Amino acid sequence: MNLEEGEEVLMQKLPSGKWAAFLRMKGHDEPFNLGREFKTEEILEGWLDTTEANNLIDQFLTKYRQK
């Protein structure tokens, strides 16, 4: 994962009570939902340390990063 200035991964509790990760990127008003939901914040934190999460974030960065 290669985040630049103004880009960050956010963890947010959803109205359903589950947790999800969002990617905030420069030039986009709303953060992107990474599409995974977890029962607890701790499980989400663990997932963010996996290769799967890093690859997914890199795909979003490649697709949506403004040059």
PyMOL Python script that loads the backbone (N, CA, C, O; Angstrom):
from pymol import cmd

cmd.read_pdbstr("""\
ATOM      1  N   MET A   1       0.863  -1.173   0.000  1.00  0.00           N
ATOM      2  CA  MET A   1       0.000   0.000   0.000  1.00  0.00           C
ATOM      3  C   MET A   1       0.898   1.221   0.000  1.00  0.00           C
ATOM      4  O   MET A   1       1.804   1.354   0.823  1.00  0.00           O
ATOM      5  N   ASN A   2       0.626   2.098  -0.934  1.00  0.00           N
ATOM      6  CA  ASN A   2       1.490   3.254  -1.143  1.00  0.00           C
ATOM      7  C   ASN A   2       0.668   4.530  -1.058  1.00  0.00           C
ATOM      8  O   ASN A   2       0.381   5.148  -2.083  1.00  0.00           O
ATOM      9  N   LEU A   3       0.285   4.934   0.147  1.00  0.00           N
ATOM     10  CA  LEU A   3      -0.558   6.113   0.310  1.00  0.00           C
ATOM     11  C   LEU A   3       0.264   7.386   0.182  1.00  0.00           C
ATOM     12  O   LEU A   3       1.384   7.480   0.685  1.00  0.00           O
ATOM     13  N   GLU A   4      -0.316   8.358  -0.503  1.00  0.00           N
ATOM     14  CA  GLU A   4       0.315   9.669  -0.651  1.00  0.00           C
ATOM     15  C   GLU A   4      -0.325  10.641   0.335  1.00  0.00           C
ATOM     16  O   GLU A   4      -1.301  10.312   1.010  1.00  0.00           O
ATOM     17  N   GLU A   5       0.238  11.830   0.404  1.00  0.00           N
ATOM     18  CA  GLU A   5      -0.321  12.856   1.282  1.00  0.00           C
ATOM     19  C   GLU A   5      -1.778  13.107   0.906  1.00  0.00           C
ATOM     20  O   GLU A   5      -2.106  13.239  -0.273  1.00  0.00           O
ATOM     21  N   GLY A   6      -2.649  13.173   1.910  1.00  0.00           N
ATOM     22  CA  GLY A   6      -4.067  13.406   1.666  1.00  0.00           C
ATOM     23  C   GLY A   6      -4.862  12.134   1.436  1.00  0.00           C
ATOM     24  O   GLY A   6      -6.074  12.193   1.227  1.00  0.00           O
ATOM     25  N   GLU A   7      -4.207  10.992   1.470  1.00  0.00           N
ATOM     26  CA  GLU A   7      -4.886   9.701   1.316  1.00  0.00           C
ATOM     27  C   GLU A   7      -4.782   8.951   2.636  1.00  0.00           C
ATOM     28  O   GLU A   7      -3.733   8.958   3.280  1.00  0.00           O
ATOM     29  N   GLU A   8      -5.875   8.302   3.037  1.00  0.00           N
ATOM     30  CA  GLU A   8      -5.854   7.549   4.285  1.00  0.00           C
ATOM     31  C   GLU A   8      -6.926   6.470   4.277  1.00  0.00           C
ATOM     32  O   GLU A   8      -7.918   6.554   3.553  1.00  0.00           O
ATOM     33  N   VAL A   9      -6.701   5.460   5.096  1.00  0.00           N
ATOM     34  CA  VAL A   9      -7.686   4.396   5.295  1.00  0.00           C
ATOM     35  C   VAL A   9      -8.408   4.705   6.600  1.00  0.00           C
ATOM     36  O   VAL A   9      -7.778   4.906   7.638  1.00  0.00           O
ATOM     37  N   LEU A  10      -9.728   4.740   6.538  1.00  0.00           N
ATOM     38  CA  LEU A  10     -10.567   5.050   7.693  1.00  0.00           C
ATOM     39  C   LEU A  10     -11.331   3.811   8.131  1.00  0.00           C
ATOM     40  O   LEU A  10     -11.718   2.992   7.297  1.00  0.00           O
ATOM     41  N   MET A  11     -11.549   3.668   9.427  1.00  0.00           N
ATOM     42  CA  MET A  11     -12.404   2.610   9.948  1.00  0.00           C
ATOM     43  C   MET A  11     -13.649   3.275  10.505  1.00  0.00           C
ATOM     44  O   MET A  11     -13.566   4.253  11.247  1.00  0.00           O
ATOM     45  N   GLN A  12     -14.802   2.735  10.139  1.00  0.00           N
ATOM     46  CA  GLN A  12     -16.049   3.383  10.545  1.00  0.00           C
ATOM     47  C   GLN A  12     -17.078   2.335  10.923  1.00  0.00           C
ATOM     48  O   GLN A  12     -17.211   1.307  10.258  1.00  0.00           O
ATOM     49  N   LYS A  13     -17.812   2.610  12.011  1.00  0.00           N
ATOM     50  CA  LYS A  13     -18.902   1.739  12.408  1.00  0.00           C
ATOM     51  C   LYS A  13     -20.134   2.101  11.588  1.00  0.00           C
ATOM     52  O   LYS A  13     -20.525   3.266  11.522  1.00  0.00           O
ATOM     53  N   LEU A  14     -20.738   1.102  10.969  1.00  0.00           N
ATOM     54  CA  LEU A  14     -21.897   1.303  10.109  1.00  0.00           C
ATOM     55  C   LEU A  14     -23.191   1.274  10.927  1.00  0.00           C
ATOM     56  O   LEU A  14     -23.188   0.789  12.058  1.00  0.00           O
ATOM     57  N   PRO A  15     -24.288   1.782  10.379  1.00  0.00           N
ATOM     58  CA  PRO A  15     -25.576   1.736  11.088  1.00  0.00           C
ATOM     59  C   PRO A  15     -25.995   0.309  11.463  1.00  0.00           C
ATOM     60  O   PRO A  15     -26.745   0.116  12.420  1.00  0.00           O
ATOM     61  N   SER A  16     -25.520  -0.679  10.722  1.00  0.00           N
ATOM     62  CA  SER A  16     -25.848  -2.081  11.011  1.00  0.00           C
ATOM     63  C   SER A  16     -25.118  -2.604  12.248  1.00  0.00           C
ATOM     64  O   SER A  16     -25.426  -3.687  12.745  1.00  0.00           O
ATOM     65  N   GLY A  17     -24.140  -1.821  12.746  1.00  0.00           N
ATOM     66  CA  GLY A  17     -23.347  -2.247  13.887  1.00  0.00           C
ATOM     67  C   GLY A  17     -22.037  -2.903  13.482  1.00  0.00           C
ATOM     68  O   GLY A  17     -21.178  -3.153  14.327  1.00  0.00           O
ATOM     69  N   LYS A  18     -21.879  -3.180  12.199  1.00  0.00           N
ATOM     70  CA  LYS A  18     -20.633  -3.765  11.711  1.00  0.00           C
ATOM     71  C   LYS A  18     -19.632  -2.663  11.408  1.00  0.00           C
ATOM     72  O   LYS A  18     -19.980  -1.482  11.375  1.00  0.00           O
ATOM     73  N   TRP A  19     -18.380  -3.063  11.187  1.00  0.00           N
ATOM     74  CA  TRP A  19     -17.292  -2.130  10.891  1.00  0.00           C
ATOM     75  C   TRP A  19     -16.844  -2.295   9.452  1.00  0.00           C
ATOM     76  O   TRP A  19     -16.851  -3.404   8.917  1.00  0.00           O
ATOM     77  N   ALA A  20     -16.451  -1.190   8.821  1.00  0.00           N
ATOM     78  CA  ALA A  20     -15.984  -1.232   7.435  1.00  0.00           C
ATOM     79  C   ALA A  20     -14.800  -0.277   7.265  1.00  0.00           C
ATOM     80  O   ALA A  20     -14.627   0.673   8.028  1.00  0.00           O
ATOM     81  N   ALA A  21     -13.998  -0.561   6.245  1.00  0.00           N
ATOM     82  CA  ALA A  21     -12.862   0.292   5.912  1.00  0.00           C
ATOM     83  C   ALA A  21     -13.202   1.146   4.699  1.00  0.00           C
ATOM     84  O   ALA A  21     -13.852   0.688   3.759  1.00  0.00           O
ATOM     85  N   PHE A  22     -12.753   2.385   4.737  1.00  0.00           N
ATOM     86  CA  PHE A  22     -12.968   3.328   3.648  1.00  0.00           C
ATOM     87  C   PHE A  22     -11.629   3.936   3.270  1.00  0.00           C
ATOM     88  O   PHE A  22     -10.759   4.130   4.119  1.00  0.00           O
ATOM     89  N   LEU A  23     -11.477   4.231   2.004  1.00  0.00           N
ATOM     90  CA  LEU A  23     -10.256   4.846   1.502  1.00  0.00           C
ATOM     91  C   LEU A  23     -10.566   6.261   1.053  1.00  0.00           C
ATOM     92  O   LEU A  23     -11.326   6.476   0.108  1.00  0.00           O
ATOM     93  N   ARG A  24      -9.965   7.229   1.744  1.00  0.00           N
ATOM     94  CA  ARG A  24     -10.123   8.636   1.371  1.00  0.00           C
ATOM     95  C   ARG A  24      -8.979   8.984   0.427  1.00  0.00           C
ATOM     96  O   ARG A  24      -7.812   8.703   0.701  1.00  0.00           O
ATOM     97  N   MET A  25      -9.351   9.612  -0.707  1.00  0.00           N
ATOM     98  CA  MET A  25      -8.355   9.964  -1.715  1.00  0.00           C
ATOM     99  C   MET A  25      -8.511  11.416  -2.128  1.00  0.00           C
ATOM    100  O   MET A  25      -9.621  11.948  -2.171  1.00  0.00           O
ATOM    101  N   LYS A  26      -7.388  12.049  -2.431  1.00  0.00           N
ATOM    102  CA  LYS A  26      -7.404  13.435  -2.898  1.00  0.00           C
ATOM    103  C   LYS A  26      -8.257  13.531  -4.163  1.00  0.00           C
ATOM    104  O   LYS A  26      -8.220  12.645  -5.017  1.00  0.00           O
ATOM    105  N   GLY A  27      -9.020  14.609  -4.272  1.00  0.00           N
ATOM    106  CA  GLY A  27      -9.811  14.854  -5.472  1.00  0.00           C
ATOM    107  C   GLY A  27     -11.163  14.176  -5.481  1.00  0.00           C
ATOM    108  O   GLY A  27     -11.918  14.325  -6.442  1.00  0.00           O
ATOM    109  N   HIS A  28     -11.490  13.429  -4.425  1.00  0.00           N
ATOM    110  CA  HIS A  28     -12.783  12.752  -4.332  1.00  0.00           C
ATOM    111  C   HIS A  28     -13.467  13.224  -3.053  1.00  0.00           C
ATOM    112  O   HIS A  28     -12.875  13.199  -1.975  1.00  0.00           O
ATOM    113  N   ASP A  29     -14.717  13.652  -3.185  1.00  0.00           N
ATOM    114  CA  ASP A  29     -15.444  14.202  -2.041  1.00  0.00           C
ATOM    115  C   ASP A  29     -15.743  13.140  -0.982  1.00  0.00           C
ATOM    116  O   ASP A  29     -15.649  13.412   0.215  1.00  0.00           O
ATOM    117  N   GLU A  30     -16.094  11.960  -1.411  1.00  0.00           N
ATOM    118  CA  GLU A  30     -16.485  10.891  -0.493  1.00  0.00           C
ATOM    119  C   GLU A  30     -15.442   9.776  -0.506  1.00  0.00           C
ATOM    120  O   GLU A  30     -14.873   9.472  -1.555  1.00  0.00           O
ATOM    121  N   PRO A  31     -15.187   9.167   0.651  1.00  0.00           N
ATOM    122  CA  PRO A  31     -14.257   8.034   0.665  1.00  0.00           C
ATOM    123  C   PRO A  31     -14.883   6.811  -0.001  1.00  0.00           C
ATOM    124  O   PRO A  31     -16.105   6.668  -0.038  1.00  0.00           O
ATOM    125  N   PHE A  32     -14.035   5.939  -0.523  1.00  0.00           N
ATOM    126  CA  PHE A  32     -14.484   4.701  -1.167  1.00  0.00           C
ATOM    127  C   PHE A  32     -14.633   3.607  -0.117  1.00  0.00           C
ATOM    128  O   PHE A  32     -13.730   3.390   0.690  1.00  0.00           O
ATOM    129  N   ASN A  33     -15.769   2.920  -0.128  1.00  0.00           N
ATOM    130  CA  ASN A  33     -15.966   1.761   0.740  1.00  0.00           C
ATOM    131  C   ASN A  33     -15.212   0.592   0.112  1.00  0.00           C
ATOM    132  O   ASN A  33     -15.410   0.286  -1.064  1.00  0.00           O
ATOM    133  N   LEU A  34     -14.352  -0.058   0.885  1.00  0.00           N
ATOM    134  CA  LEU A  34     -13.560  -1.160   0.347  1.00  0.00           C
ATOM    135  C   LEU A  34     -14.361  -2.452   0.185  1.00  0.00           C
ATOM    136  O   LEU A  34     -13.844  -3.442  -0.333  1.00  0.00           O
ATOM    137  N   GLY A  35     -15.614  -2.445   0.624  1.00  0.00           N
ATOM    138  CA  GLY A  35     -16.514  -3.557   0.315  1.00  0.00           C
ATOM    139  C   GLY A  35     -16.493  -4.725   1.282  1.00  0.00           C
ATOM    140  O   GLY A  35     -17.091  -5.762   0.995  1.00  0.00           O
ATOM    141  N   ARG A  36     -15.834  -4.592   2.402  1.00  0.00           N
ATOM    142  CA  ARG A  36     -15.812  -5.655   3.392  1.00  0.00           C
ATOM    143  C   ARG A  36     -16.369  -5.121   4.699  1.00  0.00           C
ATOM    144  O   ARG A  36     -16.089  -3.984   5.079  1.00  0.00           O
ATOM    145  N   GLU A  37     -17.165  -5.946   5.396  1.00  0.00           N
ATOM    146  CA  GLU A  37     -17.715  -5.571   6.695  1.00  0.00           C
ATOM    147  C   GLU A  37     -17.322  -6.620   7.721  1.00  0.00           C
ATOM    148  O   GLU A  37     -17.229  -7.808   7.409  1.00  0.00           O
ATOM    149  N   PHE A  38     -17.090  -6.164   8.963  1.00  0.00           N
ATOM    150  CA  PHE A  38     -16.622  -7.040  10.021  1.00  0.00           C
ATOM    151  C   PHE A  38     -17.426  -6.801  11.289  1.00  0.00           C
ATOM    152  O   PHE A  38     -17.939  -5.706  11.518  1.00  0.00           O
ATOM    153  N   LYS A  39     -17.528  -7.844  12.113  1.00  0.00           N
ATOM    154  CA  LYS A  39     -18.324  -7.753  13.337  1.00  0.00           C
ATOM    155  C   LYS A  39     -17.725  -6.820  14.373  1.00  0.00           C
ATOM    156  O   LYS A  39     -18.453  -6.170  15.123  1.00  0.00           O
ATOM    157  N   THR A  40     -16.390  -6.750  14.421  1.00  0.00           N
ATOM    158  CA  THR A  40     -15.744  -5.911  15.425  1.00  0.00           C
ATOM    159  C   THR A  40     -14.643  -5.056  14.798  1.00  0.00           C
ATOM    160  O   THR A  40     -14.127  -5.353  13.720  1.00  0.00           O
ATOM    161  N   GLU A  41     -14.309  -3.996  15.506  1.00  0.00           N
ATOM    162  CA  GLU A  41     -13.226  -3.116  15.070  1.00  0.00           C
ATOM    163  C   GLU A  41     -11.889  -3.871  15.072  1.00  0.00           C
ATOM    164  O   GLU A  41     -11.038  -3.645  14.211  1.00  0.00           O
ATOM    165  N   GLU A  42     -11.719  -4.763  16.042  1.00  0.00           N
ATOM    166  CA  GLU A  42     -10.470  -5.521  16.148  1.00  0.00           C
ATOM    167  C   GLU A  42     -10.272  -6.442  14.948  1.00  0.00           C
ATOM    168  O   GLU A  42      -9.155  -6.576  14.447  1.00  0.00           O
ATOM    169  N   ILE A  43     -11.342  -7.073  14.487  1.00  0.00           N
ATOM    170  CA  ILE A  43     -11.244  -7.953  13.311  1.00  0.00           C
ATOM    171  C   ILE A  43     -10.895  -7.122  12.080  1.00  0.00           C
ATOM    172  O   ILE A  43     -10.075  -7.537  11.261  1.00  0.00           O
ATOM    173  N   LEU A  44     -11.516  -5.952  11.950  1.00  0.00           N
ATOM    174  CA  LEU A  44     -11.203  -5.049  10.835  1.00  0.00           C
ATOM    175  C   LEU A  44      -9.731  -4.637  10.878  1.00  0.00           C
ATOM    176  O   LEU A  44      -9.052  -4.651   9.852  1.00  0.00           O
ATOM    177  N   GLU A  45      -9.240  -4.272  12.059  1.00  0.00           N
ATOM    178  CA  GLU A  45      -7.834  -3.877  12.186  1.00  0.00           C
ATOM    179  C   GLU A  45      -6.912  -5.012  11.744  1.00  0.00           C
ATOM    180  O   GLU A  45      -5.911  -4.778  11.066  1.00  0.00           O
ATOM    181  N   GLY A  46      -7.254  -6.240  12.131  1.00  0.00           N
ATOM    182  CA  GLY A  46      -6.457  -7.393  11.722  1.00  0.00           C
ATOM    183  C   GLY A  46      -6.476  -7.589  10.217  1.00  0.00           C
ATOM    184  O   GLY A  46      -5.447  -7.891   9.613  1.00  0.00           O
ATOM    185  N   TRP A  47      -7.650  -7.418   9.607  1.00  0.00           N
ATOM    186  CA  TRP A  47      -7.771  -7.583   8.157  1.00  0.00           C
ATOM    187  C   TRP A  47      -6.941  -6.548   7.414  1.00  0.00           C
ATOM    188  O   TRP A  47      -6.354  -6.849   6.375  1.00  0.00           O
ATOM    189  N   LEU A  48      -6.889  -5.327   7.945  1.00  0.00           N
ATOM    190  CA  LEU A  48      -6.129  -4.266   7.279  1.00  0.00           C
ATOM    191  C   LEU A  48      -4.638  -4.573   7.212  1.00  0.00           C
ATOM    192  O   LEU A  48      -3.921  -3.974   6.410  1.00  0.00           O
ATOM    193  N   ASP A  49      -4.166  -5.493   8.037  1.00  0.00           N
ATOM    194  CA  ASP A  49      -2.754  -5.888   8.022  1.00  0.00           C
ATOM    195  C   ASP A  49      -2.473  -7.036   7.061  1.00  0.00           C
ATOM    196  O   ASP A  49      -1.332  -7.487   6.969  1.00  0.00           O
ATOM    197  N   THR A  50      -3.481  -7.519   6.346  1.00  0.00           N
ATOM    198  CA  THR A  50      -3.297  -8.673   5.462  1.00  0.00           C
ATOM    199  C   THR A  50      -2.902  -8.245   4.053  1.00  0.00           C
ATOM    200  O   THR A  50      -3.099  -7.099   3.649  1.00  0.00           O
ATOM    201  N   THR A  51      -2.345  -9.189   3.330  1.00  0.00           N
ATOM    202  CA  THR A  51      -1.999  -8.964   1.928  1.00  0.00           C
ATOM    203  C   THR A  51      -3.257  -8.680   1.118  1.00  0.00           C
ATOM    204  O   THR A  51      -3.235  -7.849   0.210  1.00  0.00           O
ATOM    205  N   GLU A  52      -4.354  -9.361   1.439  1.00  0.00           N
ATOM    206  CA  GLU A  52      -5.615  -9.148   0.721  1.00  0.00           C
ATOM    207  C   GLU A  52      -6.049  -7.686   0.798  1.00  0.00           C
ATOM    208  O   GLU A  52      -6.407  -7.089  -0.217  1.00  0.00           O
ATOM    209  N   ALA A  53      -6.017  -7.113   1.995  1.00  0.00           N
ATOM    210  CA  ALA A  53      -6.420  -5.715   2.174  1.00  0.00           C
ATOM    211  C   ALA A  53      -5.475  -4.782   1.429  1.00  0.00           C
ATOM    212  O   ALA A  53      -5.917  -3.855   0.749  1.00  0.00           O
ATOM    213  N   ASN A  54      -4.183  -5.025   1.556  1.00  0.00           N
ATOM    214  CA  ASN A  54      -3.205  -4.167   0.877  1.00  0.00           C
ATOM    215  C   ASN A  54      -3.351  -4.224  -0.632  1.00  0.00           C
ATOM    216  O   ASN A  54      -3.245  -3.197  -1.302  1.00  0.00           O
ATOM    217  N   ASN A  55      -3.593  -5.403  -1.176  1.00  0.00           N
ATOM    218  CA  ASN A  55      -3.797  -5.533  -2.621  1.00  0.00           C
ATOM    219  C   ASN A  55      -5.057  -4.798  -3.067  1.00  0.00           C
ATOM    220  O   ASN A  55      -5.061  -4.135  -4.105  1.00  0.00           O
ATOM    221  N   LEU A  56      -6.125  -4.917  -2.280  1.00  0.00           N
ATOM    222  CA  LEU A  56      -7.375  -4.240  -2.609  1.00  0.00           C
ATOM    223  C   LEU A  56      -7.192  -2.721  -2.584  1.00  0.00           C
ATOM    224  O   LEU A  56      -7.666  -2.024  -3.482  1.00  0.00           O
ATOM    225  N   ILE A  57      -6.514  -2.216  -1.574  1.00  0.00           N
ATOM    226  CA  ILE A  57      -6.264  -0.778  -1.477  1.00  0.00           C
ATOM    227  C   ILE A  57      -5.420  -0.309  -2.662  1.00  0.00           C
ATOM    228  O   ILE A  57      -5.689   0.743  -3.241  1.00  0.00           O
ATOM    229  N   ASP A  58      -4.403  -1.089  -3.019  1.00  0.00           N
ATOM    230  CA  ASP A  58      -3.575  -0.738  -4.182  1.00  0.00           C
ATOM    231  C   ASP A  58      -4.392  -0.692  -5.471  1.00  0.00           C
ATOM    232  O   ASP A  58      -4.149   0.153  -6.332  1.00  0.00           O
ATOM    233  N   GLN A  59      -5.368  -1.608  -5.607  1.00  0.00           N
ATOM    234  CA  GLN A  59      -6.230  -1.603  -6.794  1.00  0.00           C
ATOM    235  C   GLN A  59      -7.065  -0.325  -6.840  1.00  0.00           C
ATOM    236  O   GLN A  59      -7.203   0.280  -7.903  1.00  0.00           O
ATOM    237  N   PHE A  60      -7.620   0.091  -5.713  1.00  0.00           N
ATOM    238  CA  PHE A  60      -8.390   1.331  -5.659  1.00  0.00           C
ATOM    239  C   PHE A  60      -7.506   2.534  -5.988  1.00  0.00           C
ATOM    240  O   PHE A  60      -7.913   3.430  -6.727  1.00  0.00           O
ATOM    241  N   LEU A  61      -6.296   2.543  -5.432  1.00  0.00           N
ATOM    242  CA  LEU A  61      -5.371   3.655  -5.695  1.00  0.00           C
ATOM    243  C   LEU A  61      -5.039   3.746  -7.175  1.00  0.00           C
ATOM    244  O   LEU A  61      -5.026   4.837  -7.745  1.00  0.00           O
ATOM    245  N   THR A  62      -4.773   2.611  -7.795  1.00  0.00           N
ATOM    246  CA  THR A  62      -4.433   2.584  -9.217  1.00  0.00           C
ATOM    247  C   THR A  62      -5.606   3.056 -10.073  1.00  0.00           C
ATOM    248  O   THR A  62      -5.418   3.800 -11.036  1.00  0.00           O
ATOM    249  N   LYS A  63      -6.801   2.626  -9.724  1.00  0.00           N
ATOM    250  CA  LYS A  63      -7.987   2.936 -10.528  1.00  0.00           C
ATOM    251  C   LYS A  63      -8.462   4.373 -10.349  1.00  0.00           C
ATOM    252  O   LYS A  63      -8.864   5.010 -11.322  1.00  0.00           O
ATOM    253  N   TYR A  64      -8.424   4.895  -9.128  1.00  0.00           N
ATOM    254  CA  TYR A  64      -9.080   6.170  -8.845  1.00  0.00           C
ATOM    255  C   TYR A  64      -8.144   7.319  -8.519  1.00  0.00           C
ATOM    256  O   TYR A  64      -8.602   8.455  -8.395  1.00  0.00           O
ATOM    257  N   ARG A  65      -6.854   7.067  -8.377  1.00  0.00           N
ATOM    258  CA  ARG A  65      -5.926   8.164  -8.045  1.00  0.00           C
ATOM    259  C   ARG A  65      -5.863   9.118  -9.230  1.00  0.00           C
ATOM    260  O   ARG A  65      -5.707   8.700 -10.377  1.00  0.00           O
ATOM    261  N   GLN A  66      -5.988  10.420  -8.928  1.00  0.00           N
ATOM    262  CA  GLN A  66      -5.946  11.433  -9.979  1.00  0.00           C
ATOM    263  C   GLN A  66      -4.503  11.856 -10.196  1.00  0.00           C
ATOM    264  O   GLN A  66      -3.771  12.156  -9.253  1.00  0.00           O
ATOM    265  N   LYS A  67      -4.127  11.870 -11.427  1.00  0.00           N
ATOM    266  CA  LYS A  67      -2.739  12.197 -11.786  1.00  0.00           C
ATOM    267  C   LYS A  67      -2.486  13.671 -11.646  1.00  0.00           C
ATOM    268  O   LYS A  67      -1.374  14.133 -11.904  1.00  0.00           O
TER     269      LYS A  67
END
""", "prot")
cmd.dss("prot")
cmd.show_as("cartoon", "prot")
cmd.util.cbc("prot")
cmd.orient("prot")
